[in-house]
Amino acid sequence: MKKILLVSIILSIVLASSLQGQQVRDYVGILDAKRTFEPTRVSVEDTRYIGISYISEADSIIMQNCAIILRKDLDFSPYFQIVLLDSFFMRHMELTEMSILGWKRLGTKYLVKLDAEFPGDNMRLRYRLIDVDNSMETFRGKFEAGKSDYRALTHTVANDIIKNLTGDEGIYRTKIVYSKELDKAKEIFMADFDGYNERQITRNGYLNLSPAFGPDGNNIFFTSYKDGWPKLYVHNLANGSTEIVSEHKGINSAAAVSPDGKTIACVLSKDGNSEIYLLERSGKIKRRLTNSWAIETAPAWSPDGGSIAFTSDRTGVPQVYIMRNDGTNVRRLTFIGNYNDSPSWSPRGDRIAFVSRDRGFIVCSVDTLGNDFKILAHLGNNENPRYAADGNHIIFTSDRLGRKELYTMDLFGQNQRRVTNTGGYASPDWGPIKK
């Protein structure tokens, strides 16, 4: 079990000032056990060069980074825990090179051995997965890409290991999208799931809010004030074009595309207060789903496309509700807390994460019947939770260290990690797994 010990937190605070130039991991989860299983312990050895030609210092650094990235990727999963090389253990055991028996004595279940070579301007990365208990190779793989794409190449290796060990598709090649403050504007940005390779999407100098991926990951929907009032736009990542989807008078916001990609749930205020509508991809209104004096917002589709979670203050305060995709069978989901908003439906279909106000704002989750209430993130103000495509991770914003940053955590609320560090981030969304 990945236990967060209080003494470890105290030591990390004491040592933080002496670790200049190094990244200190943010251990800021809730200190109670939420798991019913023990994560599998995995080790990744340093990458070994197997070519016969001279390699540069830059190539050596790339190989070192590949092992570091793979360790972080596997440790990111709630189902694995990384076991690092223990130099004291090696001295005690009088080992000059770590053996499989040595890894076994450290508690490792699976050992990953990495080999690399550099054909031309490419990098070829091989891995072998060893079952330490019986010293047998269980899986192997080989992948190749340009040297400059070594991060993506390593993420591909991590995806393959996750697939072989768990049967699930890995999320290590997925993207995140978010709004970020730039001077007085807010622009839309996209990055790798771990915050690397950031790319600016909008550059209009106005407020651009609430970005959301389409189900194929090729389009980003967002609301922008660049033409005077909040209109709904779609940006095509392939050709860089941006088009208007909805420009009714008033608010056009909170786009959520159905799993089949054919329908957009969004919020329009063209008839007065904010209501939830269904649009065709062209922007044509298909159906009005809500019709009350209350403010309805934040639609979120169920994985099967049959239902929509949303926020309404029809009882006087915001609460999360669920309705069928035609607006019928509305039922209230949240009853704990007097302010609940921003629902996100797990891709597994079993839980909904949301924000609740309790002194500050906290991230919580319940099952789809409204039971099994869990607090996932509570330090500082935490907002805008969104599930990853595997249902094992959640991205959200938090100001626990001052300015608003992006954080990730696993579905249990543990292993919380800061993704950004410059402040001004809001409304993240996690993209799909692209085949």
C-alpha positions as a printed Julia matrix, in Angstrom:
435×3 Matrix{Float64}:
   0.0     0.0     0.0
   1.24    3.5    -0.84
   1.26    4.85    2.69
   1.99    8.51    3.34
   3.7     8.57    6.72
   3.51   11.73    8.83
   7.21   11.46    9.63
   7.98   11.4     5.92
   6.03   14.61    5.42
   7.85   16.31    8.29
  11.22   15.2     6.96
  10.36   16.36    3.46
   9.53   19.83    4.81
  12.76   19.98    6.81
  14.85   18.82    3.86
  13.13   20.88    1.18
  15.3    23.94    1.72
  18.48   21.89    1.29
  17.38   20.3    -1.97
  17.98   23.31   -4.15
  17.82   22.55   -7.84
  15.9    19.33   -7.27
  12.19   18.67   -7.61
  10.47   17.85   -4.34
   7.34   15.8    -4.76
   4.18   17.27   -3.23
   2.78   14.78   -0.72
  -0.42   16.51    0.18
  -3.11   13.85    0.23
  -5.5    12.95    2.99
  -3.75   10.81    5.58
  -6.02    7.82    5.68
  -6.09    4.51    3.82
  -8.57    4.34    0.96
  -7.26    1.27   -0.81
  -8.32   -2.31   -0.51
  -5.26   -3.71   -2.23
  -1.48   -3.58   -2.16
   0.09   -1.86   -5.19
   2.48   -4.09   -7.13
   6.1    -3.12   -6.5
   8.04   -2.42   -9.68
  11.66   -1.39  -10.32
  13.2     0.17  -13.42
  16.92   -0.17  -13.97
  18.95    2.56  -15.67
  18.93    2.41  -19.46
  21.79    0.38  -20.95
  23.38    1.27  -24.29
  23.64   -1.74  -26.61
  24.94   -0.1   -29.78
  28.47   -0.33  -31.11
  28.99    3.28  -32.26
  30.13    6.24  -30.21
  27.29    8.17  -28.58
  27.33   11.77  -27.45
  26.88   13.13  -23.95
  23.42   14.3   -25.02
  22.51   10.7   -25.94
  23.66    9.53  -22.51
  21.45   12.14  -20.85
  18.49   11.02  -22.95
  19.02    7.43  -21.78
  19.12    8.57  -18.14
  15.95   10.58  -18.63
  14.12    7.62  -20.2
  14.56    5.56  -17.03
  13.47    8.5   -14.84
  10.37    9.15  -16.97
   9.38    5.48  -16.98
   9.68    5.29  -13.18
   7.46    8.35  -12.81
   4.92    6.97  -15.29
   4.57    3.6   -13.58
   4.49    5.19  -10.12
   1.7     7.46  -11.4
  -0.59    4.43  -11.62
  -2.49    3.66   -8.4
  -1.74   -0.01   -9.01
   2.06    0.21   -8.95
   4.7     1.44   -6.54
   8.25    2.11   -7.64
  11.11    0.53   -5.68
  14.32    2.52   -6.11
  17.87    1.24   -6.01
  19.18    1.3    -2.42
  22.92    2.01   -2.3
  23.08    1.2     1.43
  21.47   -2.16    0.72
  24.04   -2.86   -2.0
  26.95   -2.04    0.33
  25.42   -4.15    3.07
  24.99   -7.08    0.66
  28.46   -6.42   -0.83
  26.98   -6.05   -4.32
  28.75   -4.12   -7.06
  25.84   -4.62   -9.45
  22.21   -5.13   -8.54
  21.03   -8.68   -9.11
  17.53  -10.07   -9.51
  17.93  -11.66   -6.07
  18.82   -8.24   -4.71
  15.69   -6.71   -6.23
  13.65   -9.54   -4.76
  15.02   -8.84   -1.3
  14.0    -5.19   -1.72
  10.44   -6.38   -2.32
  10.29   -5.89   -6.09
   7.73   -7.99   -7.96
   8.54   -6.89  -11.52
  11.83   -5.55  -12.87
  12.04   -3.5   -16.08
  15.31   -3.64  -18.0
  15.79   -0.92  -20.62
  18.16   -1.06  -23.61
  18.74    1.75  -26.09
  20.51    2.36  -29.36
  20.6     5.32  -31.73
  20.14    4.45  -35.4
  20.76    7.7   -37.25
  18.71   10.51  -35.7
  16.34    8.05  -34.03
  16.26    6.3   -30.71
  15.27    2.65  -30.39
  14.12    1.71  -26.9
  13.65   -1.92  -25.82
  12.26   -3.17  -22.56
  12.1    -6.55  -20.88
   9.73   -7.18  -17.98
  11.1    -9.71  -15.5
   8.99  -11.55  -12.95
  11.45  -11.36  -10.05
   9.94  -14.23   -8.05
  10.87  -16.8   -10.69
  13.5   -14.82  -12.65
  11.48  -15.2   -15.86
  10.86  -12.7   -18.63
   7.13  -12.15  -18.99
   6.9    -9.43  -21.67
   9.15   -7.48  -23.98
   8.71   -4.65  -26.44
  10.62   -2.46  -28.89
   9.74    1.05  -30.01
  11.48    3.68  -32.11
  11.13    7.42  -32.62
  13.22   10.52  -33.27
  15.62   11.45  -30.49
  13.7    14.66  -29.8
  10.59   12.55  -29.1
  12.21   10.45  -26.4
   9.6    11.51  -23.81
   6.75   10.27  -26.02
   8.78    7.15  -26.8
   9.15    6.38  -23.09
   5.45    7.05  -22.51
   4.74    4.46  -25.21
   6.83    1.92  -23.3
   4.87    2.74  -20.12
   1.57    2.27  -21.98
   2.73   -1.13  -23.22
   3.73   -2.26  -19.74
   0.41   -1.11  -18.27
  -1.48   -2.93  -21.02
   0.45   -6.15  -20.48
   0.18   -6.13  -16.69
  -3.36   -4.82  -16.19
  -5.16   -5.18  -19.51
  -6.03   -1.45  -19.41
  -4.99    1.12  -21.98
  -2.35    3.49  -20.64
  -2.9     7.26  -20.53
   0.74    8.32  -20.84
   0.3     9.68  -24.38
  -2.85   11.65  -23.51
  -3.12   15.45  -23.45
  -4.61   17.98  -21.07
  -6.16   21.32  -21.99
  -6.74   24.3   -19.7
  -7.17   28.05  -19.4
  -4.17   30.11  -18.27
  -3.81   33.75  -17.27
  -1.59   35.87  -19.53
  -1.53   39.48  -18.33
  -5.21   40.53  -18.33
  -6.26   37.77  -20.71
  -6.92   34.07  -20.32
  -5.75   31.86  -23.16
  -6.26   28.18  -23.93
  -3.23   25.88  -23.68
  -2.61   22.19  -24.23
   0.15   19.97  -22.8
   1.14   16.37  -22.21
  -0.61   14.73  -19.25
   2.41   15.52  -17.03
   2.58   19.2   -18.02
   5.43   18.91  -20.52
   5.38   20.19  -24.12
   2.96   23.03  -23.47
   1.36   24.52  -26.58
  -0.71   27.71  -26.79
  -4.01   27.31  -28.65
  -5.6    30.79  -28.55
  -3.78   34.12  -28.95
  -6.55   36.71  -29.05
  -5.87   38.62  -25.81
  -9.39   38.12  -24.41
 -11.04   35.77  -21.93
 -11.04   32.19  -23.24
 -12.65   29.74  -20.83
 -13.85   26.2   -20.16
 -11.94   24.2   -22.78
 -13.13   20.65  -23.45
 -11.88   17.93  -25.77
 -14.11   16.23  -28.27
 -14.2    12.43  -27.9
 -11.68   11.88  -30.71
  -9.17   14.31  -29.2
  -8.89   16.24  -32.47
 -11.01   19.24  -31.46
 -11.12   21.58  -28.48
 -14.35   23.41  -27.64
 -14.18   26.58  -25.57
 -15.97   29.83  -24.76
 -14.4    33.14  -25.75
 -15.28   36.82  -25.25
 -13.15   37.9   -28.2
 -16.18   39.07  -30.21
 -17.95   40.93  -27.43
 -20.05   38.32  -25.62
 -19.33   34.68  -24.66
 -19.63   32.6   -27.82
 -18.86   28.91  -28.21
 -15.97   27.98  -30.52
 -14.23   24.83  -31.72
 -10.53   24.62  -32.56
  -9.29   21.94  -34.94
  -5.9    20.69  -33.77
  -5.0    19.19  -37.14
  -5.31   22.31  -39.3
  -5.33   25.05  -36.63
  -8.7    26.49  -37.68
 -11.18   27.98  -35.19
 -14.9    28.24  -35.95
 -17.98   29.5   -34.14
 -20.35   26.79  -32.93
 -22.93   28.87  -31.06
 -23.39   32.67  -30.88
 -26.83   33.2   -29.36
 -27.27   36.38  -27.39
 -26.18   35.91  -23.81
 -24.06   33.02  -22.58
 -22.82   30.19  -24.82
 -20.63   28.06  -22.57
 -19.75   24.81  -20.78
 -19.57   22.63  -23.9
 -19.53   18.86  -23.36
 -19.51   16.6   -26.42
 -21.39   13.29  -26.34
 -19.32   10.08  -26.43
 -20.39    9.43  -30.03
 -19.25   12.92  -31.02
 -22.59   13.86  -32.61
 -24.14   16.11  -29.96
 -22.97   19.0   -27.8
 -24.5    19.68  -24.39
 -23.96   23.31  -23.43
 -25.36   26.23  -21.46
 -27.32   29.01  -23.23
 -29.01   32.02  -21.67
 -30.73   33.26  -24.82
 -34.17   33.03  -23.15
 -33.19   34.57  -19.82
 -31.5    32.41  -17.21
 -28.91   29.71  -17.91
 -30.38   26.46  -19.23
 -28.89   23.3   -20.73
 -29.41   22.63  -24.42
 -28.35   19.98  -26.9
 -26.75   21.19  -30.12
 -25.81   19.46  -33.31
 -22.13   19.69  -34.19
 -23.1    22.46  -36.6
 -24.47   24.46  -33.65
 -28.15   24.0   -34.52
 -30.31   23.53  -31.41
 -31.69   19.99  -31.15
 -33.44   20.17  -27.79
 -33.77   22.23  -24.63
 -33.16   19.88  -21.71
 -33.95   22.09  -18.69
 -36.67   24.69  -18.22
 -36.96   26.34  -14.83
 -36.39   29.6   -12.99
 -33.12   28.16  -11.62
 -29.61   28.36  -13.04
 -28.58   25.1   -14.7
 -24.99   24.6   -15.82
 -21.94   22.29  -16.04
 -23.32   19.35  -18.11
 -21.26   16.12  -18.07
 -22.07   13.04  -20.16
 -22.2     9.49  -18.85
 -19.79    7.14  -20.68
 -22.67    5.44  -22.53
 -24.17    8.77  -23.59
 -27.51    7.92  -22.02
 -27.44   10.41  -19.14
 -26.12   13.85  -18.26
 -25.02   15.11  -14.85
 -25.4    18.85  -14.28
 -25.59   21.56  -11.61
 -28.8    23.34  -10.62
 -29.75   25.71   -7.79
 -33.44   24.83   -8.03
 -33.47   24.05   -4.29
 -31.87   27.4    -3.47
 -28.23   26.27   -3.53
 -26.22   24.51   -6.25
 -26.48   20.71   -6.21
 -25.58   18.0    -8.72
 -28.41   16.29  -10.6
 -28.68   13.54  -13.22
 -31.15   13.39  -16.12
 -31.62   11.29  -19.21
 -30.15   12.71  -22.41
 -33.64   13.88  -23.45
 -34.13   15.87  -20.22
 -36.43   13.34  -18.5
 -36.05   11.41  -15.23
 -34.29   14.19  -13.37
 -33.02   13.18   -9.95
 -30.87   14.88   -7.36
 -27.5    13.19   -6.79
 -25.81   15.16   -3.98
 -27.25   15.68   -0.51
 -24.12   16.14    1.6
 -22.99   19.77    1.6
 -24.87   22.98    0.8
 -22.92   23.83   -2.36
 -21.98   21.19   -4.95
 -20.92   21.93   -8.52
 -18.78   20.96  -11.54
 -19.58   17.24  -11.95
 -17.29   14.89  -13.9
 -18.44   11.39  -14.79
 -15.87    8.61  -14.47
 -15.22    6.75  -17.75
 -15.98    3.59  -15.79
 -19.51    4.89  -15.28
 -19.57    4.14  -11.58
 -18.71    7.47   -9.9
 -19.08   11.21  -10.31
 -16.5    13.65   -8.96
 -17.54   17.21   -8.09
 -16.64   20.29   -6.05
 -18.22   20.9    -2.66
 -17.91   23.95   -0.42
 -16.71   23.19    3.11
 -14.98   26.33    4.45
 -12.92   26.14    1.26
 -13.73   24.16   -1.85
 -12.99   20.43   -1.79
 -13.11   17.7    -4.43
 -15.44   14.81   -3.59
 -17.0    11.85   -5.33
 -20.09    9.68   -4.97
 -21.4     6.67   -6.82
 -24.15    7.23   -9.37
 -26.83    6.6    -6.75
 -25.44    9.35   -4.54
 -23.94    6.95   -2.02
 -20.38    6.26   -0.83
 -19.43    9.92   -0.39
 -15.64   10.43   -0.37
 -13.47   13.5     0.1
 -10.58   13.36   -2.37
  -8.79   16.74   -2.09
  -9.26   19.26    0.7
  -6.12   21.39    1.16
  -6.73   24.95    0.0
  -9.45   25.61   -2.56
  -9.84   22.81   -5.12
 -11.96   23.09   -8.25
 -12.82   21.71  -11.7
 -12.13   17.97  -11.28
 -11.98   15.97  -14.51
 -11.36   12.24  -14.87
  -8.67   10.79  -17.11
  -9.7     8.33  -19.81
  -8.69    5.35  -17.67
 -10.89    6.38  -14.74
  -7.87    5.96  -12.45
  -6.81    9.6   -12.29
  -8.32   13.07  -11.81
  -6.93   16.47  -12.75
  -8.07   19.57  -10.83
  -6.98   23.06   -9.81
  -5.84   24.04   -6.32
  -4.45   27.15   -4.61
  -3.0    25.21   -1.68
   0.44   26.73   -2.27
  -0.77   30.21   -3.21
  -1.73   30.7    -6.85
  -3.97   28.31   -8.75
  -2.05   25.38  -10.21
  -2.99   22.11  -11.89
  -2.75   18.95   -9.8
  -3.42   15.29  -10.45
  -4.41   12.51   -8.06
  -5.53    8.93   -8.32
  -9.16    7.91   -7.99
  -8.68    7.33   -4.26
  -7.51   10.91   -3.67
  -3.95    9.81   -3.03
  -0.68   10.42   -4.87
  -1.5    14.1    -5.41
   1.07   15.81   -7.62
   1.49   19.36   -8.79
   1.65   19.57  -12.59
   2.33   23.31  -13.02
   4.17   25.96  -11.01
   3.62   29.4   -12.56
   0.04   30.06  -11.39
  -3.1    31.28  -13.09
  -4.48   27.92  -14.26
  -8.17   27.01  -14.46
 -10.73   24.61  -15.93
  -8.59   21.64  -17.01
  -9.9    18.82  -19.17
  -8.24   15.46  -19.83
  -8.15   14.21  -23.39
  -9.02   10.73  -24.67
  -6.68    7.86  -25.42
  -5.89    8.11  -29.12
  -5.21    4.84  -30.9
